[in-house]
Structure formats: structure tokens, C-alpha cells
Amino acid sequence: MYQRRCIQNNLEEGKRESEEKGGETSDSGMATSAAMDGVAADALRTVLNRVQQAADRSGRVAQSVRVVAVSKTKPVSVLRQVYDAGHRCFGENYVQEIVEKAPQLPEDIEWHFIGNLQSNKVKPLLTGVPNLAMVETVDDEKIANHLERAVASIGRKPLKVMVQVNTSGETSKSGVEPSGCVELAKHVSLKCPNLEFCGLMTIGMLDYTSTPENFKTLANCRSEVCKALGITEEQCELSMGMSGDFELAIEMGSTNVRIGSTIFGPREYKKKEST
């Protein structure tokens, strides 16, 4: 399982660099711009330490949790800092960004697409990112079928996918309703031979500390999916938890956390020119 390798590489690298510097990096570095030399790499190591602590509190091993470094809006140079610190798992929300960045970075990166995926963007995504490891946001049969056909036409190995579940009930969020996750998971598993069903993903609400029900809902969905497919819970990952709530998510069973601003700093959106 490749999250074990990603975590282990980073923990070893962070330990070596911490010893060379003579101490640990404080959380205060996260609030500054990631464009500064080493800030993103230092923030990554702090995140990995927090992952370790959250895993310890829940009686788990840190290697069972994959950290996806979400680099939305950040330049390739900053991603390279994190790569050079030993990290190999990166995520993007937009097809245009991932197809621009991926060719400029080493091929051993395992890219996750974690944004809403439109049908007309499926083929550009797959052809533009040969080392795409996973699409976490399959939210209906239509997009699953488009991915299935595109993978088959390209002739690449089966693509790992997760079913996105809308656990918060917010209309602004993508994802299948919890009541429909079993049928979508069955469709991917039984009717899409070029896709490999790997688990469930949710974005949930903004304040998980007061609404852990979102995490519980996804865990309940996993139980139902595993029963329907005849698989173990270890065969069905849970992708839940972001910068503000990943520790709680890990304590509640997450195997895949998506960390952006805590590693890379605030998003840097281009300002629209006034007319």
C-alpha cells in the first residue's frame, strides 16, 4: 500500500533534517508564505508529526494514513520543495493545473485528482497525467462510465477511484447521497473493469470539530458498501479530513487526509482586473 511508503519516507527524511537543524520546526512557520525557502517542507514535517500523534491516540500506526499534499494555486517550485523533503503523494482540484504541473515534476509522484470532474475533462486528465494514481471524486455512474471508457481507450493500467459521498447534505457540495453510495460502488466494482474501487471520500461541512457526524456517516457508508461487495473494511479506504480537521478524521478512521494550506500556506488566487 503506497501510503505506507509515502509516510515512512517523509518521517525518515524529517527526522534526519530535524537532527541536522538541532530542533523541531514550530507551527508558526505555517502562517507565512510557502514561497519562502524551506517553509513548505518544514510545514510538511510538522503535519506528519501531527499525523503520527493522532494515529497514536487512536491506536493506529501512522503508516496506515496517506497524506495527500494539495497544491492548488501553488507554483511547481514550491511543490518541488515538498518533493525534495521526501513526499510523493500530491493532489489537485483542477484539471488544468494538474496537467500543467505533472509534466514538470518527477514521474514517481502519485497524483490524486480531488476536484469535481466534468465529462469533457476526463480524457485530457488521463492523457495529460500518465502517473495519475487515483480519482477521489466519482459521484455518479456517468462520470464512472466516462473514466472507464477513457482508461480502456488509452490502454493504461486500471485506475483507482473513490466514490464521493455528500455527508453534509449541503447542495453546494458534490457527491452521491449516503443512501446511494452502495449502488454506485457496486456499479464501479462490477461494471467498470478498468476502474479499481478503493473507497469512499467526503468533504463534509466546514467545522468538523462540531459536526463529527459527517465522519460517522462515511464510516457507516463503508460498512454498508463492504457488506454489499463482500470485502473487508481494510479494502475500502476512507478519504476524509483536511487542514482544519485531519487529526479528528484520523481518530475516527480516516486512511487518506487531504492537506493543502497547512503545508503550502494560503491559496494564491489571481485578482480579477476591474473593467
SVG drawing of the C-alpha trace seen along z (x, -y; Angstrom):
<svg xmlns="http://www.w3.org/2000/svg" viewBox="-31 -49 54 60">
<polyline fill="none" stroke="black" stroke-width="0.4" points="0.0,0.0 1.7,-3.2 0.6,-5.5 2.8,-3.4 5.8,-4.2 5.0,-7.9 4.6,-8.3 7.7,-6.3 9.9,-8.2 8.8,-11.6 9.2,-10.6 12.7,-9.4 13.6,-12.5 12.1,-14.8 14.0,-13.1 17.3,-13.5 16.8,-17.2 15.5,-17.9 18.6,-16.4 20.8,-18.5 19.0,-21.7 19.1,-20.8 15.4,-21.0 11.8,-20.8 10.0,-23.3 7.2,-25.2 3.7,-25.6 4.3,-29.4 6.0,-28.7 2.7,-27.6 1.2,-31.0 3.9,-32.5 4.2,-32.3 5.2,-28.9 7.3,-30.7 10.0,-31.2 12.8,-28.6 12.0,-25.5 8.7,-26.7 6.6,-24.2 9.0,-21.3 9.1,-22.3 5.3,-22.5 5.1,-19.0 7.2,-17.6 5.0,-19.2 1.9,-17.7 3.5,-14.3 4.3,-14.6 0.7,-15.6 -0.5,-12.6 1.7,-10.4 0.3,-11.8 -3.3,-11.4 -2.6,-7.8 -1.1,-7.1 -4.1,-8.4 -6.4,-6.2 -4.2,-3.1 -3.2,-3.1 0.1,-3.3 0.9,-6.4 1.8,-4.4 -1.9,-3.5 -2.7,-7.1 -1.9,-8.6 -1.2,-12.3 -2.1,-13.9 -0.4,-17.3 -2.9,-19.5 -1.0,-22.1 -3.9,-24.1 -2.7,-27.5 0.9,-26.9 3.9,-27.0 5.9,-24.0 8.9,-25.4 7.0,-25.0 5.8,-21.5 9.4,-20.7 10.4,-21.7 7.9,-19.2 9.0,-16.5 12.7,-17.1 11.7,-16.6 10.7,-13.0 6.9,-13.4 5.4,-11.6 1.6,-12.0 0.2,-15.2 -3.4,-16.3 -5.0,-18.9 -8.6,-20.2 -8.5,-21.4 -7.6,-19.5 -5.9,-22.5 -3.5,-22.8 -2.6,-19.1 -1.9,-18.7 0.3,-21.8 2.2,-20.7 2.6,-17.0 5.0,-17.1 7.3,-19.5 7.8,-17.2 9.3,-13.7 7.3,-10.7 7.4,-8.9 4.8,-11.3 1.5,-9.7 -1.2,-12.2 -4.7,-12.3 -7.4,-14.3 -9.7,-15.5 -11.9,-18.1 -15.2,-18.0 -14.6,-16.2 -16.6,-17.1 -17.1,-14.5 -15.2,-16.6 -12.2,-16.8 -11.7,-13.0 -9.6,-12.3 -7.3,-15.4 -6.8,-14.4 -5.8,-10.8 -3.6,-11.6 -2.0,-14.6 -1.1,-12.8 0.2,-9.3 1.1,-8.9 -2.4,-9.7 -2.8,-7.3 -6.4,-8.0 -9.5,-10.0 -11.3,-10.5 -14.4,-12.2 -16.6,-9.7 -20.1,-10.9 -22.3,-9.3 -22.4,-6.5 -22.0,-8.9 -18.5,-10.0 -17.6,-6.4 -18.5,-5.3 -16.5,-8.1 -13.5,-7.2 -14.0,-3.5 -14.0,-4.2 -11.1,-6.6 -8.9,-4.2 -9.7,-1.4 -9.0,-3.6 -5.7,-4.7 -4.6,-1.2 -3.2,-2.2 -3.5,-0.1 -6.8,-0.1 -7.4,-3.5 -8.0,-3.6 -11.1,-5.6 -13.2,-6.5 -16.9,-7.3 -17.6,-10.8 -20.4,-10.9 -22.2,-14.1 -22.3,-13.5 -23.4,-17.0 -26.4,-17.3 -25.3,-20.7 -26.5,-21.5 -23.2,-23.2 -21.3,-20.0 -20.8,-17.3 -21.2,-13.7 -23.8,-10.9 -26.3,-10.8 -25.4,-8.3 -28.4,-6.2 -26.9,-5.9 -23.3,-5.1 -23.8,-1.3 -25.3,-1.2 -22.6,-3.5 -19.8,-1.4 -21.4,1.7 -21.5,0.1 -17.8,-0.8 -16.8,2.6 -19.0,4.8 -19.4,2.9 -16.2,0.9 -13.4,3.4 -10.8,0.7 -11.5,-1.0 -10.5,0.2 -12.8,-0.7 -10.7,-1.8 -13.0,-3.5 -15.2,-6.5 -14.4,-10.2 -16.2,-13.1 -15.7,-16.9 -18.3,-17.3 -19.0,-20.6 -16.6,-23.4 -16.4,-22.8 -15.8,-19.1 -15.0,-19.7 -18.6,-20.4 -20.0,-18.0 -18.2,-14.7 -21.4,-13.2 -20.1,-13.6 -17.2,-11.3 -19.5,-8.8 -21.8,-8.9 -19.0,-8.0 -17.8,-5.2 -21.4,-3.8 -21.5,-4.0 -18.3,-2.0 -19.9,0.7 -22.8,1.0 -20.6,1.0 -18.3,3.7 -21.2,5.9 -22.7,5.4 -19.4,6.1 -18.2,8.8 -15.0,7.0 -13.2,6.2 -13.1,2.6 -9.3,2.7 -10.2,2.9 -12.3,-0.2 -10.4,-3.4 -11.9,-6.5 -10.8,-9.8 -11.8,-12.4 -10.1,-15.3 -8.4,-18.4 -6.2,-21.1 -8.6,-22.1 -9.8,-18.7 -7.4,-15.9 -6.5,-14.9 -10.1,-14.3 -10.6,-12.5 -7.7,-10.1 -9.0,-9.4 -12.3,-8.5 -10.8,-6.1 -9.6,-8.1 -6.9,-6.5 -6.4,-9.4 -6.2,-13.1 -6.0,-15.9 -3.8,-18.7 -3.4,-22.0 -3.0,-25.3 -1.4,-23.8 1.5,-22.7 1.6,-25.2 0.1,-28.3 -3.0,-30.3 -4.2,-29.9 -3.0,-32.5 -5.8,-33.3 -5.2,-35.8 -7.2,-39.0 -9.7,-39.8 -8.9,-43.0 -11.5,-45.7 -13.3,-46.9"/>
</svg>
